Amino acid sequence: MGLFRRKSKREKLEDKYEKLLKQAHQMSTVNRTKSDELMAQAEEINKELAQMDAEES
């Protein structure tokens, strides 16, 4: 039934956010500046998610 369901924009953003956090954590021991860039991208996505929450309320 829900096997081939499309992901909503929110689900896609959440997946991307988790992926960026994971990459940032991995890069933190190798390349600190790259890790900071990934964290900044993740923070932007987090702001979008918060804005979506505010609009729903």
C-alpha positions in Angstrom: 0.0 0.0 0.0 2.5 2.6 1.1 5.4 0.9 -0.6 5.9 3.3 -3.4 4.6 6.4 -1.7 6.3 9.6 -2.6 8.2 11.5 0.1 6.9 14.8 1.2 9.0 17.9 1.0 9.3 17.7 4.8 10.6 14.1 4.7 13.1 15.0 2.0 14.4 17.9 4.1 14.6 15.7 7.2 16.6 13.1 5.3 19.0 15.7 3.9 19.4 17.2 7.4 20.3 13.9 8.9 22.7 13.1 6.1 24.5 16.5 6.4 24.9 16.0 10.2 26.4 12.6 9.7 28.8 13.9 7.1 29.8 16.8 9.3 30.5 14.5 12.2 32.7 12.3 10.0 34.6 15.3 8.6 35.2 16.8 12.0 38.2 14.7 12.5 39.6 15.2 9.0 38.7 18.6 7.8 37.3 21.1 10.3 36.4 23.8 7.8 34.5 21.3 5.6 32.7 20.1 8.7 31.7 23.6 9.6 30.4 24.2 6.1 28.2 21.0 6.3 26.9 22.1 9.7 26.0 25.5 8.3 24.0 23.8 5.5 22.3 21.5 8.0 21.4 24.6 10.1 19.8 26.2 7.0 17.7 23.1 6.5 16.8 23.1 10.2 15.5 26.7 9.8 13.4 25.6 6.8 11.9 22.8 8.9 11.2 25.2 11.8 9.5 27.6 9.4 7.3 24.8 8.1 6.3 24.0 11.7 5.4 27.6 12.3 3.3 27.7 9.2 1.4 24.6 10.2 0.5 26.0 13.6 
